[in-house]
Amino acid sequence: MNNKYYTIVSLLLLSGGVFASTVPETQNLRSLVDYALANNPEVNVARERHIGALARVPQAMALPEPKLTYRYFVNEVETRVGPQEHGIGLSQTLPWFGKRGLQGDAATEAARAAQERIASIQNTVIAEVANAYYELFYLGQSIEIIRGNRDLVLHLERVARARYGAGAATHADVIRAQVELGIIENRLGSLKDRRAPLFARLNALLNRPTTEIFDLPSILIFEPVLYTDDELLAKVSLHNPDLRATSFEIEAAHRQRERANKNYLPDITLGLDYIATGDARMPGVQDSGDDALSATIGFTLPIWRSKYDAGVKEADAMLRQQQFKRDQQLNTFHAETVTALFKLRDAQRQIDLYEKTLLPKANESLVATQRAYSTGAAPFADTIDAQRMLLNFELSFARAITDHHQARIVLEKLTGQSLTNQSATNRPVQREESAHESH
């Protein structure tokens, strides 16, 4: 399968677009990420949470509901111009200047935090999909490596039987090759059984049936991380979506703190009353039966200061809580960045070691011991040991490739950005052809 590895941030940018809701035809990493971002339940929960947070902004800034009252005089109030029969009143409470604005600001900052949480969860889902994909790559490589070694041991077993038949080798050589073949077959069976849980893990992220499978990835594109430790730590501090979300929550807590201080100020209520008046009992009274219209203004009396003091204290505690939370997140993410950097560099060192030194030497050793055994110059045990060494080196090389990609995806999750040089020439990372592949 001709796959191309895409960085986490370039995939994150797709989150603003339209995602396919059907199972992707080409099961490469990008198609899997597209599908996950469109269908993962946790991502959709975050989107709905953001929609709800946006809907709270106009609610926070809205005026209290106006009040309409009707008054009926059971005992009419007699006035000079006539008896007052009934009345209608309309009033509107107006919060003190700045209260509604601060409530709206706090809700807006909370909505921004919810939006960053979407990016954070998408970040996590992309990283988990990529991690599972890379594990499937390692599984596929391991199966191919073990199959190649099985073919090699079958070849060695045939050589041992031929030499035994010719009296040039012992029966123990044949038995040892057959035992080694049994060990490899068992190992191959275990690797094949690992496919089900890995596919189940990936399908759970995609929100599709756990039994769905596709071809195992066979190639990854190697792209080095070209940033220093300090640059990466700075990127985490500036661009990590969890930190950005908490920063917005801190701003929301600041607005809530200011709003709590406004509780010491009164609210204003403006009203208008209309009173229907009957005709005066005495004839000839000037303005007889004229209805009354009056305007009212009222103020709340914020005299329960202990309640408002408690509200300010609560707001202060919430603000400090968010600040401490951000400090803890920053410490945790920096520690995770340092750990991921260690794993990245350790994997890079191992890739270079196996690719440039150990694998070529192991191939040379296997070829040499095969030739020596064929001529009777070396025992069969040396050939088996050389085969085992090559097998372990090939598996370790595939593991190092997988670890490198997984460490990088962690760094891209933490920084929220691409860390690869997209303009660089990409070269596929593939294991070197082994000596036994010529057989």
VEXVEX-948848 format. One line per field, with one value per residue (C-alpha): residue number from 1; residue in three letters; x, y, z. Coordinates in pm, 1 decimal. Each point is the difference from the previous one (the first is absolute). Example, Ala and Ser with C-alpha at 12.3 -4.5 7.8 and 13.67 -1.06 7.14 Angstrom:
% VEXVEX-948848
num c(1/2)
residuo c(ala/ser)
X c(1230.0/137.0)
Y c(-450.0/344.0)
Z c(780.0/-66.0)
***
This chain:
% VEXVEX-948848
num c(1/2/3/4/5/6/7/8/9/10/11/12/13/14/15/16/17/18/19/20/21/22/23/24/25/26/27/28/29/30/31/32/33/34/35/36/37/38/39/40/41/42/43/44/45/46/47/48/49/50/51/52/53/54/55/56/57/58/59/60/61/62/63/64/65/66/67/68/69/70/71/72/73/74/75/76/77/78/79/80/81/82/83/84/85/86/87/88/89/90/91/92/93/94/95/96/97/98/99/100/101/102/103/104/105/106/107/108/109/110/111/112/113/114/115/116/117/118/119/120/121/122/123/124/125/126/127/128/129/130/131/132/133/134/135/136/137/138/139/140/141/142/143/144/145/146/147/148/149/150/151/152/153/154/155/156/157/158/159/160/161/162/163/164/165/166/167/168/169/170/171/172/173/174/175/176/177/178/179/180/181/182/183/184/185/186/187/188/189/190/191/192/193/194/195/196/197/198/199/200/201/202/203/204/205/206/207/208/209/210/211/212/213/214/215/216/217/218/219/220/221/222/223/224/225/226/227/228/229/230/231/232/233/234/235/236/237/238/239/240/241/242/243/244/245/246/247/248/249/250/251/252/253/254/255/256/257/258/259/260/261/262/263/264/265/266/267/268/269/270/271/272/273/274/275/276/277/278/279/280/281/282/283/284/285/286/287/288/289/290/291/292/293/294/295/296/297/298/299/300/301/302/303/304/305/306/307/308/309/310/311/312/313/314/315/316/317/318/319/320/321/322/323/324/325/326/327/328/329/330/331/332/333/334/335/336/337/338/339/340/341/342/343/344/345/346/347/348/349/350/351/352/353/354/355/356/357/358/359/360/361/362/363/364/365/366/367/368/369/370/371/372/373/374/375/376/377/378/379/380/381/382/383/384/385/386/387/388/389/390/391/392/393/394/395/396/397/398/399/400/401/402/403/404/405/406/407/408/409/410/411/412/413/414/415/416/417/418/419/420/421/422/423/424/425/426/427/428/429/430/431/432/433/434/435/436/437/438/439)
residuo c(met/asn/asn/lys/tyr/tyr/thr/ile/val/ser/leu/leu/leu/leu/ser/gly/gly/val/phe/ala/ser/thr/val/pro/glu/thr/gln/asn/leu/arg/ser/leu/val/asp/tyr/ala/leu/ala/asn/asn/pro/glu/val/asn/val/ala/arg/glu/arg/his/ile/gly/ala/leu/ala/arg/val/pro/gln/ala/met/ala/leu/pro/glu/pro/lys/leu/thr/tyr/arg/tyr/phe/val/asn/glu/val/glu/thr/arg/val/gly/pro/gln/glu/his/gly/ile/gly/leu/ser/gln/thr/leu/pro/trp/phe/gly/lys/arg/gly/leu/gln/gly/asp/ala/ala/thr/glu/ala/ala/arg/ala/ala/gln/glu/arg/ile/ala/ser/ile/gln/asn/thr/val/ile/ala/glu/val/ala/asn/ala/tyr/tyr/glu/leu/phe/tyr/leu/gly/gln/ser/ile/glu/ile/ile/arg/gly/asn/arg/asp/leu/val/leu/his/leu/glu/arg/val/ala/arg/ala/arg/tyr/gly/ala/gly/ala/ala/thr/his/ala/asp/val/ile/arg/ala/gln/val/glu/leu/gly/ile/ile/glu/asn/arg/leu/gly/ser/leu/lys/asp/arg/arg/ala/pro/leu/phe/ala/arg/leu/asn/ala/leu/leu/asn/arg/pro/thr/thr/glu/ile/phe/asp/leu/pro/ser/ile/leu/ile/phe/glu/pro/val/leu/tyr/thr/asp/asp/glu/leu/leu/ala/lys/val/ser/leu/his/asn/pro/asp/leu/arg/ala/thr/ser/phe/glu/ile/glu/ala/ala/his/arg/gln/arg/glu/arg/ala/asn/lys/asn/tyr/leu/pro/asp/ile/thr/leu/gly/leu/asp/tyr/ile/ala/thr/gly/asp/ala/arg/met/pro/gly/val/gln/asp/ser/gly/asp/asp/ala/leu/ser/ala/thr/ile/gly/phe/thr/leu/pro/ile/trp/arg/ser/lys/tyr/asp/ala/gly/val/lys/glu/ala/asp/ala/met/leu/arg/gln/gln/gln/phe/lys/arg/asp/gln/gln/leu/asn/thr/phe/his/ala/glu/thr/val/thr/ala/leu/phe/lys/leu/arg/asp/ala/gln/arg/gln/ile/asp/leu/tyr/glu/lys/thr/leu/leu/pro/lys/ala/asn/glu/ser/leu/val/ala/thr/gln/arg/ala/tyr/ser/thr/gly/ala/ala/pro/phe/ala/asp/thr/ile/asp/ala/gln/arg/met/leu/leu/asn/phe/glu/leu/ser/phe/ala/arg/ala/ile/thr/asp/his/his/gln/ala/arg/ile/val/leu/glu/lys/leu/thr/gly/gln/ser/leu/thr/asn/gln/ser/ala/thr/asn/arg/pro/val/gln/arg/glu/glu/ser/ala/his/glu/ser/his)
X c(0.0/152.0/-48.8/120.6/39.8/-172.1/89.8/-247.3/-51.0/-68.6/-266.6/-131.2/-51.9/-249.2/-224.7/-144.9/-119.1/-244.8/85.3/-115.2/-248.3/49.5/274.9/297.8/89.9/374.8/99.9/306.3/68.5/-159.5/-326.1/-16.4/54.3/-263.2/-246.7/83.8/-41.0/-341.6/-128.1/182.9/-261.8/235.5/76.0/-370.5/-69.2/258.9/-161.5/-343.7/148.5/140.9/-336.8/-159.8/266.8/-60.6/-372.6/66.2/153.1/-326.0/-170.5/263.0/-39.0/-380.2/-207.0/-219.5/-353.0/-229.5/-290.1/-363.2/-246.2/-374.8/-169.5/-372.3/-143.2/-240.1/-92.1/23.5/216.8/-211.3/173.1/-118.9/-27.0/-158.6/58.4/316.3/-122.7/305.7/355.7/272.7/372.1/310.7/351.7/352.0/300.3/332.2/315.1/255.9/232.5/255.2/-163.7/-140.2/316.8/214.5/-239.2/19.7/378.8/25.5/-231.3/196.4/330.3/-159.9/-116.5/353.5/127.6/-256.5/123.2/358.0/-122.3/-122.0/352.6/143.7/-228.0/59.6/371.6/-37.2/-211.8/244.6/290.6/-180.4/-99.2/357.7/139.3/-224.3/88.4/370.5/-49.5/-170.6/302.0/226.7/-225.4/6.9/376.8/41.3/-215.9/199.4/331.0/-107.1/-125.0/333.9/183.4/-229.0/96.5/363.8/-29.5/-185.2/293.6/246.7/-201.0/16.5/375.1/41.9/-203.5/202.3/327.3/-130.7/-95.7/348.2/152.6/147.4/-223.6/-167.8/-367.1/16.4/41.8/-324.8/-181.8/132.1/-124.1/-342.1/-20.8/93.8/-267.0/-261.4/97.1/-32.4/-339.5/-127.7/130.1/-164.5/-331.8/16.3/67.3/-297.6/-221.5/107.3/-179.0/-346.4/62.1/193.4/-277.9/-257.5/191.5/15.6/-362.3/-113.5/162.2/-174.8/-336.3/-48.9/-28.8/297.9/38.2/62.4/350.7/217.0/346.8/280.1/210.8/332.4/189.0/48.9/162.3/294.7/-1.2/242.0/-101.2/210.5/-70.3/206.7/-126.7/-54.4/-194.0/-226.4/-63.7/-86.4/-241.9/-169.4/-41.0/-143.2/-202.3/-112.7/-382.1/-53.5/214.2/-179.7/-335.7/106.8/124.9/-346.9/-148.3/230.4/-131.4/-355.3/81.2/139.4/-329.9/-195.4/214.1/-80.2/-366.5/-6.0/123.5/-292.3/-243.8/61.8/-172.7/-379.0/-212.1/-254.1/-365.3/-197.6/-377.4/-312.8/-346.5/-338.1/-308.4/-352.1/-229.5/-382.5/-214.4/-25.9/-315.3/-54.4/-106.0/198.4/334.7/287.8/205.9/-264.7/90.9/349.8/231.1/331.3/347.7/308.4/370.4/201.8/366.6/137.3/334.6/104.6/158.8/322.0/17.1/89.5/369.7/108.3/-159.7/187.5/323.1/-40.9/-65.4/323.1/190.3/-141.6/98.7/352.9/27.6/-119.2/255.6/285.4/-120.0/25.2/342.6/130.5/-155.4/191.6/325.2/-50.6/-86.6/310.1/221.6/-157.3/18.8/360.6/89.6/-182.7/184.1/338.5/-97.6/-121.7/322.1/203.8/-202.8/27.8/377.4/47.5/-203.4/196.6/327.3/-120.3/-123.7/341.3/178.3/-204.2/-22.3/367.0/180.6/-180.4/-224.2/275.8/232.0/-267.2/-64.7/370.9/24.8/-291.9/142.1/342.1/-131.0/-222.1/300.3/215.2/-264.3/-42.1/371.1/8.1/218.1/-256.9/-256.8/-372.1/-50.8/191.8/-239.9/-305.6/156.4/69.4/-357.3/-136.7/223.4/-121.4/-361.6/36.4/176.2/-269.1/-276.2/186.3/44.9/-373.1/-70.4/232.9/-177.4/-335.7/127.4/136.9/-335.9/-189.8/233.4/-37.4/-378.2/9.0/209.9/-240.2/-292.0/171.1/102.7/-314.0/217.0/182.9/361.6/127.3/165.3/-265.0/231.0/265.8/35.2/-174.2/155.6/-193.8/127.3/27.6/206.5/304.8/-29.8/111.9/233.4/-271.5/-221.6/216.3/-105.2)
Y c(0.0/334.4/202.1/345.7/102.5/328.3/209.0/51.9/371.2/-17.3/-252.7/221.7/278.4/-224.2/23.9/323.3/-169.4/-270.5/-358.3/-311.9/-194.5/-323.6/-254.7/126.0/-202.6/59.4/-102.9/220.2/212.6/313.4/-169.4/-163.4/333.8/170.5/-271.1/13.8/379.7/-30.0/-296.6/-28.9/47.0/190.1/254.8/43.8/43.9/280.1/166.9/-10.1/132.1/295.8/65.8/1.4/237.1/241.3/-9.6/109.8/332.3/174.6/-149.0/153.2/342.8/1.7/229.7/-154.4/-68.7/303.8/-28.0/65.2/42.6/43.2/159.8/-21.8/212.4/-214.3/314.3/283.9/290.9/312.2/305.6/347.5/-94.7/-336.1/-350.5/-195.2/-330.1/-196.4/54.9/-146.0/34.4/-75.3/-2.7/-86.0/-67.7/131.9/-146.7/255.9/129.5/-261.9/-307.3/-137.7/77.6/-189.2/-296.5/-1.6/25.9/-294.5/-210.3/98.0/-106.1/-328.2/-57.1/64.4/-254.6/-250.9/62.6/-71.7/-319.3/-114.0/46.7/-180.5/-300.9/-6.8/12.7/-297.9/-200.5/64.3/-106.5/-317.4/-87.4/58.2/-198.3/-296.5/34.4/-9.2/-306.6/-165.4/94.0/-167.8/-304.7/-25.2/38.8/-259.4/-250.9/51.0/-28.4/-317.9/-148.5/78.5/-165.7/-299.6/-38.5/28.8/-268.2/-226.3/44.7/-75.6/-306.5/-130.7/61.5/-182.4/-296.5/-17.2/11.1/-255.5/-229.5/40.0/-74.0/347.1/111.2/-146.8/-64.5/260.6/269.7/-106.0/-11.5/342.6/151.3/-159.8/130.4/347.1/-27.0/-92.0/301.9/230.1/-146.8/57.5/356.5/62.8/-131.8/235.0/296.6/-83.9/-22.9/353.4/144.0/-32.3/214.1/261.7/31.9/9.3/287.5/194.4/-67.7/119.5/336.9/3.0/-92.6/-295.2/-379.6/-139.8/-290.7/216.5/-49.3/129.5/-63.0/58.3/308.3/-98.4/329.5/319.8/324.9/106.8/370.0/136.7/245.3/310.2/193.9/45.0/-92.6/365.2/65.4/-297.7/98.5/352.1/-144.4/-202.3/311.5/204.7/-242.7/-294.5/7.6/-116.9/286.3/244.9/-127.1/45.3/351.2/86.3/-151.1/223.8/301.3/-116.1/-30.8/357.7/124.0/-197.2/158.6/348.1/-94.3/-117.6/343.4/158.5/-176.1/274.0/243.6/23.3/-92.9/247.0/-71.7/234.3/-28.8/147.0/-35.5/70.4/29.3/-1.8/250.1/12.0/315.6/220.5/-45.7/375.4/154.5/283.9/-104.5/114.7/-287.5/-247.3/-360.8/84.4/-303.8/25.2/-69.0/-15.6/-81.4/-177.4/-59.8/-241.5/-125.3/-326.4/38.7/-208.1/-4.1/-367.6/62.0/-330.2/-173.4/219.3/-44.0/-376.2/39.0/195.1/-257.4/-279.6/184.5/51.8/-371.4/-94.1/235.4/-142.1/-353.4/66.7/161.4/-297.7/-232.6/171.7/-18.3/-372.7/-54.6/189.8/-206.2/-325.5/86.3/113.8/-326.4/-198.0/201.1/-83.9/-368.8/-4.9/171.2/-270.5/-272.7/177.7/34.9/-346.7/-141.2/210.8/-126.5/-358.7/50.5/128.0/-277.5/-284.6/148.4/93.0/-253.4/-289.0/-120.6/-0.2/-180.2/-252.7/-73.8/-44.6/-230.1/-213.6/-36.1/-88.6/-261.5/-154.8/-39.8/-131.8/-254.7/-112.9/-78.0/-152.0/281.4/114.7/-179.5/26.5/184.7/298.4/21.5/-8.0/262.1/224.5/-46.4/91.1/305.0/124.8/-64.7/198.1/286.3/20.0/5.1/260.1/214.6/-12.4/79.1/301.2/134.7/-38.4/156.9/299.4/72.8/-54.0/233.6/265.8/-24.8/57.4/311.8/126.9/-66.5/199.3/291.5/2.9/57.6/-181.9/-69.9/-130.1/173.4/-42.4/136.9/-262.9/-300.9/-289.7/-339.4/-319.1/-183.8/-365.2/-279.8/-98.0/-311.7/-296.3/-270.2/-262.9/195.4/-121.0/-357.1)
Z c(0.0/-107.2/317.2/93.0/359.3/85.7/304.5/278.6/-44.9/-371.5/91.3/276.4/-251.9/-173.7/305.4/-134.3/-318.2/-97.8/87.0/-174.3/208.8/-190.5/49.4/-204.6/-307.0/35.1/348.2/35.6/303.0/-137.8/-95.4/342.0/175.8/-217.5/88.2/370.7/18.2/-161.9/199.7/331.8/276.8/229.2/-273.4/-69.1/371.5/7.6/-301.1/161.6/324.4/-192.0/-163.7/345.3/133.1/-288.7/72.6/359.2/-111.6/-103.4/306.7/226.1/-159.7/-13.3/221.0/268.1/-115.4/27.0/243.2/-89.1/289.4/17.4/295.6/78.9/281.2/199.2/190.9/-244.2/105.4/-21.5/-138.1/-93.9/-364.5/63.3/144.9/-100.9/-140.3/-126.0/-118.0/-221.5/66.4/-203.2/151.3/-115.5/222.9/-130.5/154.7/109.0/-269.7/-104.6/157.1/-323.8/-192.8/249.5/-8.1/-380.1/6.3/239.7/-218.2/-312.5/157.5/108.7/-360.1/-125.2/250.8/-128.9/-354.5/105.6/167.5/-342.7/-135.4/302.7/-41.6/-375.8/78.5/230.6/-243.8/-284.9/220.2/108.3/-357.6/-117.6/293.0/-83.7/-368.5/80.6/218.2/-294.7/-210.7/254.2/6.2/-379.2/-8.2/274.5/-186.2/-319.7/186.5/177.5/-326.9/-161.2/285.7/-21.0/-364.7/99.0/268.4/-246.6/-234.5/282.0/97.8/-357.2/-6.1/333.0/-123.0/-320.8/190.4/249.0/-286.3/-139.2/340.3/27.1/288.1/306.8/59.1/276.0/-267.0/-164.1/334.9/96.2/-326.4/50.1/358.7/-121.3/-268.3/263.5/211.1/-300.7/-99.1/353.7/-3.1/-335.9/131.2/298.4/-226.4/-219.6/307.2/98.7/-301.8/155.7/312.8/-199.6/-256.8/281.7/163.1/-325.9/-92.2/342.4/-75.3/-338.3/154.7/-234.5/50.4/188.0/-242.3/-306.5/-141.6/-282.8/-139.8/247.0/-84.9/-150.9/-26.6/200.9/-108.6/212.1/88.9/259.8/272.0/-55.6/319.9/313.9/344.4/93.3/-320.6/63.4/361.5/-117.3/-256.7/273.0/215.5/-287.3/-207.9/210.8/-28.0/358.4/128.4/-228.1/125.1/361.1/-81.6/-128.2/316.2/206.1/-191.9/64.5/371.0/-3.3/-144.8/258.1/270.2/-131.0/-29.2/362.6/108.2/-186.0/231.8/255.9/-238.5/-31.5/-300.1/-135.7/-77.0/-225.2/-15.3/-154.0/161.2/-156.4/223.9/-143.1/178.0/-8.3/-21.6/305.4/205.9/12.6/-329.8/-150.2/148.7/-217.0/-149.5/106.6/-98.6/-117.4/24.6/188.4/-138.4/220.2/-40.3/266.1/75.8/257.8/124.8/157.7/340.8/14.3/378.3/52.9/-47.8/149.7/-298.9/-245.4/192.2/-34.4/-372.9/-46.1/203.6/-216.5/-317.9/135.4/75.6/-348.8/-154.1/204.1/-81.7/-374.1/41.2/198.7/-258.0/-279.6/197.9/50.9/-366.9/-109.3/229.8/-117.6/-369.6/27.3/173.5/-270.9/-265.3/151.5/20.6/-360.5/-111.4/170.9/-172.3/-334.8/19.2/139.6/-288.2/-249.5/143.5/-26.7/-356.8/-102.5/191.3/-150.2/-349.7/-37.7/216.9/164.7/-284.0/-263.1/240.9/94.8/-367.1/-59.4/301.9/-117.2/-351.4/140.1/244.8/-270.1/-226.0/283.5/98.6/-359.5/-14.2/346.8/137.3/261.1/218.8/-74.9/330.6/-139.4/-293.6/228.0/227.0/-300.9/-117.5/344.0/18.6/-337.9/98.4/323.8/-178.3/-268.6/261.4/204.4/-310.3/-73.3/365.3/-11.6/-310.7/175.1/321.9/-191.0/-160.5/323.8/190.7/-266.9/3.3/378.2/-54.2/-265.9/232.0/277.2/-221.6/-211.9/-305.7/-277.3/90.0/-332.5/-291.5/-265.7/-269.2/70.0/-223.5/168.2/-17.5/86.7/304.0/-92.1/144.2/-197.2/-211.4/203.3/-115.1/14.0/-244.4/-282.7/69.3)
***
